[in-house]
Amino acid sequence: MKTKILTIAAAVLMLSACGEKWLDVPSKSSVLEADYYNSDERLFTGVVAAYDPLQWFDYFYQYNSLNMVSDIMADDVFCGGSSEGDQPVLVKTHYYSLTPNDVPNQIWTIAYSGINRANIVLAKAPGIDMDNAVKNRYVAECMILKAYYWNVLWHFWGNVPFYDENLTAEQNYSAEQMKADDVYTNVIKLVEDAIAMKALPMKADKGQEGRITQAMAYMLYTEMVMYQNDNSRYQTALGYMKEIISSGKYSLVSDYGKIFLEEGEWNSESIFEINFESEGGVHDWSWANGTGGAVYPVLIGVPGGTDVYQDGWGFEPVRVEAFDMFEEGDTRRDATIFDFRDKINWSTARWQATGLFLNKYIARKGGNHGYAADPNCNYGNNQRVYRYSETLLNAAELAVRLGQSGQEYLDQVRSRAGVETIDCNLENILQERRLEFVGEGKRYWDLVRTGNAAKVLTAANHEWRSNNWTESKKYWPIPQSEIDRSMTPLTQNPY
């Protein structure tokens, strides 16, 4: 699905664009809302349009990679860049000093854009005469996409304006703000309803990679349940993990180091990835929603480059402590972290430099092959969202929390890494997640949901921070621009 999603998304963007860059067409509201969605083929373009904002989480006139903004709040990486004044919003995210006027506000915009697009499909689908099985798949896909976008808002902001159907002029395009727990209740029900439809395949067919599957829906459900510490749903979540495991559709890749290479995209371990394509990529600084590649790889790249790695900008350097936490012989260490300490030019090194770089997504020479616009905006690194190893570690943790044994699941992950078995308890499982997912945006949320953030994320444990993480930092401040434009009063999060 990688190329197909991108191609159709580009067509939808052209159709809905206005201005001198495109031929004059009727307005978006008159074409897309009233006349456009009248067939299977056209509804599918709406489905693809609902996928499109997933790419924007890489760069949307702001460096807003979900992996990066999550991980720089944790303890395995720094912020980096050319100086402390480079990308101050990222620096403030790293320091827990965000304000309503300095916050990664584009993530808010992207997520609500995705919700809007998914809602259009959900509203139009009932009125279209088409094969019911196909229609149900489209509907289930958009329900899960919608839930994914809500999940992003819920994680970062918690207390957000919530609505089920797109807002209208009669509503002043404004919705009542909902408490985080109530957002969870509504979104988890949305996921449950989509799962119950049984309209999604457990794994996408070849050539359809990138579409929502039942396994992806199970992973989203389990992520939300575990983050909410909703023990009433633990048994159901464990059942979903076991269903993925017993399906035989997924398996661990034997060589961990190949997972994040181009050849490793959509391997046997991949449950969901966000597709990026360098070939013909038109993504550009002035066209942030142009389809194509990613900016994130060059953002975290090695300044000056090497014979293998492209010249990069030195963001998100890895802490020495993260490198040292791996056991001797753990194959994940070198696959995860590029150790350039002996060769880096320290006199020109970037801010917070350690000589250690994230190897999983780093810009490699040739990684933007076939680009059509800016080479720095079109690296073809897919964003890995859910992997089968997380299924196994979810199963291990849920089993232990339910008083069962999760040893077999933990053992599989450690065996693949080339390290010996250890007792399957919560502390060891959480440490295993840390080792397995460095640079994948999981660590911070694990610390928060397990109540360890206040103990671990302290100034005393960090070379650069002067602020400790506290419960008041759990949610970001709501962007001031959103408070100003909302016709319904919004209560600001503490910050």
C-alpha positions in Angstrom: 0.0 0.0 0.0 3.0 2.3 0.4 3.0 3.8 -3.1 -0.7 3.6 -3.6 -1.6 5.5 -0.5 0.8 8.2 -1.3 -0.4 8.5 -4.9 -4.0 8.7 -4.1 -3.4 11.1 -1.3 -1.7 13.4 -3.7 -4.7 13.3 -6.0 -7.0 14.1 -3.2 -4.9 17.1 -2.1 -4.9 18.4 -5.7 -8.6 18.1 -5.8 -9.2 20.0 -2.6 -6.5 22.6 -3.1 -7.1 26.2 -4.3 -5.1 29.0 -5.6 -2.9 29.6 -8.6 -0.9 26.3 -8.1 -3.8 24.2 -9.4 -6.6 24.5 -12.0 -9.7 26.2 -10.7 -12.2 23.8 -9.2 -15.3 24.3 -7.1 -14.7 24.8 -3.4 -13.8 21.9 -1.1 -17.1 22.2 0.7 -19.3 22.2 -2.4 -17.4 19.3 -4.1 -16.2 17.0 -1.3 -19.1 17.5 1.0 -22.1 17.5 -1.3 -21.3 15.9 -4.7 -18.0 14.1 -4.5 -18.6 11.0 -2.4 -21.0 9.0 -4.6 -19.2 5.8 -5.3 -16.9 3.1 -3.9 -13.9 4.6 -5.7 -14.6 8.1 -4.4 -15.2 7.0 -0.9 -11.9 5.2 -1.0 -10.1 8.5 -1.9 -11.7 9.9 1.3 -10.3 6.9 3.3 -6.8 7.6 1.8 -7.2 11.3 2.7 -7.9 10.3 6.3 -4.5 8.4 6.3 -2.6 11.4 4.9 -2.2 13.4 8.1 -0.2 10.5 9.6 2.7 11.7 7.5 2.4 15.2 8.8 3.5 14.0 12.2 7.0 14.0 10.8 7.1 17.7 9.9 4.3 20.2 9.5 6.0 23.7 9.5 7.4 22.5 12.8 9.7 19.6 13.8 7.0 17.4 15.4 8.0 13.8 15.0 5.9 11.9 17.6 8.9 9.7 18.4 11.2 12.7 19.0 8.9 14.9 21.1 8.1 11.9 23.3 11.6 10.6 23.7 13.2 14.0 24.5 10.8 14.2 27.5 12.3 10.9 28.8 15.8 9.8 29.8 17.5 8.0 26.9 18.2 11.0 24.6 18.8 14.7 24.7 17.3 17.4 22.5 20.4 18.5 20.6 20.6 20.7 17.5 23.0 23.5 16.8 22.5 25.3 20.1 20.1 25.8 23.0 18.4 28.5 20.9 17.8 26.1 18.0 14.2 25.0 17.9 13.2 26.5 21.3 9.9 24.6 21.3 11.8 21.3 21.3 14.2 22.6 24.0 11.3 23.6 26.2 9.7 20.2 25.6 12.9 18.6 26.8 13.1 20.9 29.8 9.4 20.6 30.9 9.1 24.4 30.5 6.4 24.6 27.7 3.9 27.5 27.7 0.7 28.0 25.8 2.6 30.1 23.3 5.6 27.7 23.0 4.2 24.2 22.6 4.3 21.7 19.6 0.9 23.0 18.5 1.0 21.5 15.1 0.4 18.1 16.6 -2.9 19.4 17.8 -3.7 20.7 14.3 -2.7 17.5 12.6 -4.7 15.2 14.9 -7.9 17.3 14.5 -7.4 17.3 10.7 -7.2 13.6 10.7 -10.3 13.3 12.9 -12.1 15.6 10.5 -11.2 13.6 7.4 -12.2 10.3 9.1 -15.5 11.8 10.1 -16.3 12.7 6.5 -16.0 9.1 5.4 -18.0 7.9 8.4 -20.8 10.4 7.5 -20.8 9.7 3.8 -20.5 5.9 3.8 -24.1 5.0 4.8 -25.5 6.8 1.7 -23.3 5.0 -0.9 -24.6 1.9 -2.7 -21.6 -0.4 -2.7 -20.5 -3.8 -1.5 -21.2 -4.0 2.2 -18.0 -5.9 3.1 -15.9 -3.3 1.4 -17.9 -0.4 2.9 -17.5 -1.9 6.4 -13.8 -2.2 5.9 -13.6 1.5 5.0 -15.7 2.4 8.0 -13.6 0.3 10.4 -10.4 1.8 9.0 -11.6 5.3 9.6 -12.9 4.5 13.0 -9.5 3.2 14.0 -7.7 6.2 12.3 -10.0 8.5 14.2 -9.2 6.7 17.4 -5.5 6.9 16.7 -5.7 10.7 16.2 -7.7 11.0 19.4 -5.2 8.9 21.2 -2.4 11.3 20.2 -4.4 14.3 21.6 -5.3 12.3 24.7 -1.7 11.4 25.4 -0.3 14.9 25.0 -3.1 17.1 26.2 -5.6 14.9 28.0 -8.4 17.4 28.5 -9.4 18.3 24.9 -12.5 19.5 23.0 -14.2 16.2 22.0 -16.9 15.5 19.4 -18.1 12.5 17.5 -19.3 14.1 14.3 -17.8 17.1 12.5 -18.8 20.4 13.9 -21.1 22.8 12.1 -21.6 26.5 11.8 -24.6 26.2 14.1 -22.2 24.9 16.7 -19.7 27.7 16.0 -17.3 24.9 15.0 -16.6 24.5 18.7 -17.0 21.5 21.1 -17.1 21.3 24.8 -13.8 20.4 26.5 -13.8 16.9 28.0 -11.8 15.6 30.9 -9.1 13.1 30.0 -10.8 10.1 31.6 -14.0 10.9 29.6 -12.0 11.2 26.4 -10.6 7.7 27.1 -14.0 6.3 27.8 -15.3 7.6 24.4 -12.3 6.6 22.4 -11.9 3.1 23.8 -15.6 2.5 23.0 -14.9 3.7 19.4 -12.0 1.1 19.1 -14.2 -1.6 20.6 -17.0 -0.9 18.1 -14.5 -1.1 15.2 -13.0 -4.3 16.5 -16.5 -5.8 16.9 -17.3 -5.2 13.3 -14.7 -7.9 12.3 -14.3 -6.0 9.0 -10.5 -5.8 9.1 -8.0 -8.5 8.1 -5.5 -9.6 10.7 -2.7 -8.6 8.3 -2.8 -6.5 5.2 -2.4 -8.3 1.8 0.8 -7.8 -0.1 0.6 -4.4 -1.9 -1.9 -3.1 0.7 0.7 -2.5 3.4 -0.1 0.7 5.4 -3.8 0.0 5.8 -5.3 -0.5 9.2 -5.6 -4.1 10.3 -7.3 -6.0 13.1 -3.9 -6.5 14.7 -3.2 -2.7 14.6 -6.6 -2.1 16.2 -5.7 -4.6 18.9 -2.4 -2.8 19.6 -4.1 0.6 19.8 -6.7 -0.8 22.2 -4.0 -2.4 24.4 -1.8 0.7 24.4 -4.8 2.9 25.5 -5.9 0.4 28.2 -2.4 0.0 29.6 -1.8 3.8 29.6 -5.1 4.3 31.4 -4.3 1.5 33.9 -7.7 0.2 33.1 -7.5 -3.2 34.8 -11.2 -4.0 33.9 -10.0 -4.4 30.3 -6.6 -6.2 31.0 -8.0 -9.6 30.3 -9.6 -8.5 27.0 -6.3 -6.8 26.0 -4.3 -10.0 26.8 -6.8 -12.0 24.8 -6.1 -9.7 21.8 -2.4 -10.1 22.2 -2.7 -13.8 22.3 -4.9 -13.7 19.2 -2.2 -11.9 17.3 0.4 -14.4 18.5 -1.7 -17.5 17.7 -2.7 -16.1 14.3 0.7 -17.0 12.8 0.6 -13.9 10.7 3.5 -12.2 12.6 6.9 -13.3 13.9 10.1 -11.8 15.2 12.7 -10.9 12.6 15.9 -12.9 13.4 18.2 -10.0 12.8 17.1 -7.0 14.9 19.6 -4.8 13.0 17.6 -5.2 9.7 14.3 -4.1 11.1 14.9 -0.4 10.5 16.6 -0.6 7.1 14.7 0.0 3.9 14.8 -3.7 3.2 13.2 -4.2 6.6 10.0 -2.2 6.0 6.8 -4.3 6.4 8.7 -7.3 7.5 7.2 -10.3 9.4 7.4 -8.3 12.7 5.7 -5.1 11.4 2.1 -4.6 12.6 1.8 -1.0 11.6 4.1 1.6 9.9 3.5 5.1 8.6 4.7 5.0 5.0 7.2 7.5 3.6 8.4 7.3 0.0 11.5 9.0 -1.3 10.9 8.1 -5.0 9.2 11.1 -6.6 8.8 12.7 -3.2 7.4 16.3 -3.4 7.5 16.9 0.3 9.1 20.4 0.7 9.6 23.1 3.4 7.0 25.2 1.7 4.6 22.3 1.1 4.6 20.5 4.4 1.7 18.2 3.5 3.2 17.3 0.2 3.4 13.5 -0.2 6.8 11.8 -0.1 9.5 11.3 2.4 10.5 12.3 5.9 12.6 15.1 7.5 13.2 13.2 10.8 16.2 11.2 9.5 18.3 14.2 8.5 17.2 16.0 11.7 18.9 13.3 13.9 21.8 12.7 11.5 25.5 12.9 12.0 26.9 16.4 11.5 29.4 16.2 8.7 28.3 12.7 7.8 30.4 9.5 7.3 31.0 7.1 4.5 27.6 5.5 5.3 25.6 8.3 6.9 24.4 11.5 5.3 25.3 14.9 6.8 22.8 15.7 9.5 21.8 18.2 12.1 22.6 16.5 15.3 19.2 16.5 17.1 18.3 13.8 19.6 21.8 12.6 20.6 21.7 9.4 22.7 22.8 9.6 26.3 25.8 7.5 27.3 23.7 5.9 30.0 21.4 4.5 27.4 24.3 3.0 25.5 25.7 1.5 28.7 22.5 -0.1 29.9 22.7 -2.9 27.3 24.2 -6.2 28.4 27.3 -7.5 26.7 26.3 -9.3 23.6 22.9 -7.7 23.2 22.5 -7.3 19.5 20.1 -4.4 19.9 22.7 -2.0 21.1 24.6 -1.4 17.9 21.5 -1.7 15.8 19.9 1.0 17.9 22.9 3.3 18.6 25.7 4.4 16.3 28.8 5.0 18.4 30.9 7.8 16.7 32.6 8.9 19.9 36.1 8.1 18.7 35.7 9.9 15.4 33.4 12.9 16.0 34.9 16.3 15.7 34.2 17.6 19.2 35.3 21.1 18.3 32.3 21.4 15.9 30.0 19.0 17.7 26.4 20.2 18.2 24.7 21.1 21.4 24.4 18.3 24.0 26.5 16.1 21.7 27.5 12.7 23.0 29.0 11.1 19.9 26.1 8.6 20.0 23.3 8.7 17.4 20.0 6.9 16.8 20.8 4.3 14.3 17.2 3.2 13.7 16.1 6.3 11.7 19.3 8.1 10.9 19.8 9.5 7.4 21.8 7.1 5.4 23.4 7.9 2.0 21.0 7.0 -0.7 18.1 7.0 1.7 16.4 9.8 -0.2 16.8 8.1 -3.7 14.6 9.4 -6.4 13.4 12.5 -4.5 11.7 15.2 -6.6 11.8 18.2 -4.2 14.1 19.0 -1.3 16.4 16.1 -0.6 16.3 16.8 3.2 12.5 16.4 3.2 12.3 13.1 1.4 14.0 10.3 3.2 12.1 7.0 2.7 12.3 5.8 6.3 8.9 4.4 7.4 7.9 5.2 10.9 7.4 1.9 12.8 4.4 2.3 15.1 3.7 -1.2 16.4 6.0 -4.2 16.2 5.3 -7.8 17.1 7.9 -7.6 19.8 5.6 -5.1 21.5 2.8 -7.6 21.2 4.9 -10.1 23.1 6.0 -7.6 25.8 2.4 -6.4 26.2 1.3 -10.0 26.7 4.0 -10.6 29.2 3.1 -7.5 31.2 -0.7 -8.1 31.1 -0.2 -11.7 32.1 1.9 -10.7 35.2 -0.6 -7.9 36.1 -3.4 -10.6 36.0 -1.4 -13.0 38.2 -0.4 -15.3 35.3 3.0 -16.2 33.8 4.3 -14.2 30.9 7.7 -15.8 30.8 7.4 -17.4 27.4 6.7 -14.0 25.8 9.6 -12.2 27.5 12.0 -15.1 26.7 11.2 -14.8 22.9 12.2 -11.1 22.9 15.4 -11.7 24.9 16.4 -14.7 22.9 16.2 -12.8 19.7 18.5 -10.1 21.3 21.0 -12.8 22.2 20.8 -12.4 25.9 19.9 -14.9 28.7 16.5 -15.4 30.2 15.5 -13.3 33.3 12.5 -13.5 35.7 9.3 -12.2 34.2 8.3 -9.5 36.7 7.1 -6.0 36.0 10.4 -4.3 36.7 12.2 -6.6 34.2 9.5 -6.3 31.6 9.6 -2.5 31.8 13.3 -2.5 31.4 13.0 -4.8 28.5 10.7 -2.4 26.8 13.2 0.3 27.4 15.9 -1.7 25.7 13.7 -2.9 22.8 12.2 0.5 21.9 15.0 3.1 22.3 14.1 5.9 19.8 10.6 4.6 19.2 8.7 7.0 21.4 7.6 4.5 24.0 9.8 5.2 27.1 8.2 8.4 28.3 4.7 7.0 28.3 5.9 3.9 30.1 7.4 6.0 32.9 4.2 8.1 33.2 1.7 5.2 33.2 3.7 3.2 35.7 4.1 6.1 38.2 7.9 6.2 37.7 8.2 9.5 35.9 8.5 11.6 39.0 11.2 9.3 40.4 13.2 9.0 37.2 12.8 12.3 35.3 14.5 14.5 37.8 17.1 17.2 37.5 19.4 15.1 39.6 19.3 12.3 37.0 19.9 14.6 34.0 22.9 16.6 33.0 21.0 19.5 31.5 17.6 19.8 33.1 16.9 22.1 36.1 13.2 21.1 36.3 11.8 17.9 37.8 8.9 16.2 36.1 5.7 16.4 38.2 2.1 15.4 37.7 1.5 19.0 36.5 3.7 18.2 33.5 1.6 15.1 32.4 -0.3 17.2 29.9 1.0 19.9 27.7 -0.5 23.4 27.9 -3.3 23.9 25.4 -2.0 26.1 22.5 -3.0 29.7 23.2 -4.1 30.1 19.6 -6.7 27.4 20.1 -8.0 29.0 23.3 -8.3 32.3 21.6 -10.2 31.0 18.6 -12.6 28.6 20.4 -16.1 29.9 20.8 -16.5 27.6 23.8 -14.3 28.5 26.8 -11.4 26.1 27.3 -9.7 25.5 30.6 -6.0 25.6 30.4 -3.9 22.7 31.6 -1.5 23.4 34.5 2.0 24.0 33.3 
